[in-house]
Amino acid sequence: MNTQVGIIGAGPAGLLLGHLLHLKGIDSVILETRNKEYVIDRVRAGVLEQFTADLMTQMGVGERLHREGMRHDGVYLSFGGKRHHVPLSELTGGKAIYVYGQNEVVKDLMQARLATRRPLHYEVSNVSVIGIDSTKPKIRYQHNGVDHELTCDFIAGCDGFHGICRPALGDAVKFYDRTYPFGWLGILAEAPPSSESLVYTYSERGFALFSMRSQKITRLYFQVPPDEDIRKWSDDAIWEEMLKRMTSCDGWKPNVGSILNKNVTAMRSFVVEPMSSGRLYLAGDAAHIVPPTGAKGLNLAASDVMHLGRAISAFYCTGKTDLLETYSATALKRVWRSQRFSWWMTQTLHRFPDENPFDYKRQLADLDYITSSTAALTSLAENYVGLPMDVAF
């Protein structure tokens, strides 16, 4: 079997790339090791940058986003018991963020893929890539008990942090890694949002975050040790801790409701350089992981795909390989800026195990400066809504 682009992974990166290529008349085959339901039901990111929302709109997959997603023109920073509003749109010339769950993005992209009638195969196994330094690399895999070999012009590794594509780059890459000494205990709760905007809280007890997924469902987190056993936390204990950290002096607090899902996620920063070798190109979590504090994971995947899609399209239109040759360097520029912002948000809002009372007071002073300085607020807002990027493809 032959195709122009073989895409490994049917998460947001793989599906976005497949649709972008389809719009340019470029054929692709998408392979996913998990089943369709697992891919949809994964509880993941829920904040889209302005760029990502604009890209989905331009690609024709943004209708439900604008109908059901929630546009947010600001967020809150809460510390010392007080909430401070950060007017994102006012500070960035009208840009905003959109609360729209990653699983909803995946649903929209799946429907778009099915409409194209281009191949999308779930539950494939024994996936491997060979010949990435040749002009015709191959993907070998099993599907429905049958062995297959897919010959491609290019392979896109969109198979996440634990996928097979990054190891296939070999020894010519370097890894940059940081593991944080805490994780997030996260819940989905059947409770209407009590705030029109996200609330990032820095408290003496540790970080907490109020978010939402819809007008009926809230998404909340608080900082715990990275190896915390979720079985130690009853629903009542979770709500008690959540309210202790988040309740503010003006009486604001999250609405309490039935917990639909709860888990603990460790936090890390990770980057591989370069993001390509031969004709294998990585995108999304296969190439980098950011701590979720800055809400950049899904948005970085969209950025990678934008660059990679342009490069592949230019090759088929002109025969030139210059954009493919600079793909990694171009993508990594935004990756490292997003890593910097995510690290800054993380260290600004979390309590670290080796801190003392001086550090706590210093962080409060830092947050007080940020919320009282137009320049500091503008920097935060510009990074949070997403740095400028041309969505033309």
C-alpha positions, -999 to +999 in steps of 0.1 A: +000+000+000+012+035-008+004+070+004+020+104+003+021+109+041+018+082+068+006+097+101+011+077+132-013+088+159-050+099+158-049+125+185-053+162+178-019+165+161-024+136+137-060+145+129-052+182+124-024+173+101-045+148+081-072+174+075-048+202+066-031+179+040-065+169+027-074+206+021-042+208+000-051+177-020-024+156-003-032+120+005-025+105+040-032+074+060-037+078+098-029+049+121-038+047+158-030+019+183-059+027+207-096+022+200-118+051+189-136+054+222-103+056+242-091+085+220-123+104+224-128+098+261-093+108+273-097+137+298-070+162+286-065+198+278-094+223+275-079+257+267-074+268+231-052+298+222-066+324+197-043+309+170-057+274+175-093+286+173-085+306+142-068+276+126-098+253+133-121+280+118-100+284+087-098+246+082-136+244+084-138+224+117-146+253+140-184+255+138-191+236+170-162+253+188-178+287+182-213+274+190-206+254+221-171+265+233-167+293+258-148+324+248-129+339+278-116+375+276-098+372+309-086+350+338-081+355+375-050+353+396-059+346+432-035+350+461-037+363+497-074+355+496-081+380+468-089+375+431-072+398+406-086+400+370-063+398+341-081+414+311-066+392+283-085+408+254-080+443+265-042+438+268-038+419+235-058+438+210-089+416+212-074+382+215-090+356+238-089+320+248-116+294+243-125+267+267-133+236+246-122+202+257-096+183+237-120+154+234-144+178+216-116+189+193-109+152+185-146+145+178-148+174+153-116+163+136-128+126+135-160+137+118-140+158+093-117+128+085-146+105+080-162+129+055-130+129+034-131+091+031-094+090+035-080+061+057-082+062+095-074+029+112-078+023+149-064-006+170-034-012+149-005-030+165+032-039+161+039-005+145+074+002+133+091+026+109+119+017+086+140+035+060+135+070+073+167+081+056+154+070+022+130+088-001+104+060+005+102+052+042+078+025+053+054+019+082+048-017+092+018-026+113-009-052+120-046-045+116-074-070+122-047-097+124-032-089+090+003-076+084+006-044+064+034-023+049+027+013+040+052+030+017+052+068+021+069+100+009+069+113+045+061+099+080+046+122+107+051+109+142+021+122+162+019+093+185+025+110+218+052+108+245+051+070+248+049+063+210+074+045+188+084+074+165+107+094+188+129+064+195+131+058+158+150+091+154+181+072+168+211+087+185+212+120+166+188+137+190+192+154+224+167+153+252+160+182+275+140+172+306+128+186+339+106+167+364+086+187+389+083+177+426+045+178+425+016+167+405-020+177+400-050+160+415-077+168+389-115+162+390-144+166+366-175+177+387-211+179+378-214+215+390-221+247+371-192+270+369-192+297+396-169+320+378-170+334+342-133+330+340-105+305+350-091+311+385-054+304+392-049+302+429-016+305+449-022+296+485-002+287+515-015+251+511-004+250+475-016+257+439-052+252+428-070+259+395-107+264+387-117+257+351-147+243+333-157+222+304-193+234+298-221+253+315-228+222+337-193+207+342-164+221+361-127+210+359-106+216+390-071+208+402-049+212+432-012+205+438-002+172+455+030+151+457+038+135+423+033+100+436+001+107+454-023+077+456-057+089+444-073+062+465-064+082+496-088+109+486-125+105+492-148+129+473-155+148+505-118+152+513-112+165+478-139+191+481-127+201+516-092+207+503-104+225+471-125+249+491-097+256+516-074+266+488-098+285+466-124+303+487-116+340+485-123+369+508-152+382+486-170+349+492-162+333+458-157+296+458-163+267+434-197+251+433-197+216+448-212+186+429-208+150+421-173+140+410-174+123+377-137+116+373-106+120+394-069+113+388-034+124+397-010+136+369+027+141+374+043+172+358+073+175+336+089+195+309+105+177+279+119+186+245+137+166+219+160+183+194+158+181+165+122+171+159+130+152+127+154+129+110+154+119+074+118+118+064+103+112+098+089+144+115+076+146+150+047+168+161+029+173+194+036+153+225+060+130+206+084+159+205+077+179+237+057+179+269+049+211+289+035+214+324-002+222+321-001+254+341+004+275+309-023+256+289+001+251+259+002+213+251-026+211+225-018+245+212+019+236+206+006+205+187-014+228+164+016+250+159+038+220+149+011+208+125+008+243+109+045+244+102+048+207+091+017+210+068+031+241+052+064+224+046+049+192+031+025+213+009+054+234-004+073+203-013+044+189-035+037+224-050+073+234-058+095+204-052+115+225-028+126+210+006+137+242+023+107+244+047+111+207+055+148+212+063+140+241+087+108+226+102+125+215+134+142+248+140+111+268+132+088+247+154+113+246+183+114+284+185+078+285+196+082+253+217+109+269+238+090+301+242+060+281+254+083+260+277+096+292+292+061+305+299+048+272+312+078+270+335+073+306+347+037+300+355+045+268+373+072+282+395+052+313+402+020+296+414+032+264+431+048+256+465+080+237+463+090+211+489+123+229+499+106+263+504+107+283+536+085+312+548+108+337+530+100+320+496+063+321+503+064+359+510+086+364+480+061+347+457+033+368+471+053+399+464+059+387+428+022+381+422+015+415+437+039+431+413+024+412+383-011+422+391-003+459+397+020+464+366+004+469+332+037+458+316+038+426+336+001+419+330+006+425+292+034+400+291+014+374+309-016+380+286+004+379+254+019+346+263-014+331+276-036+339+246-007+327+223+021+345+206+014+358+171+013+333+143+001+334+107-026+308+102-025+310+064-017+275+050 
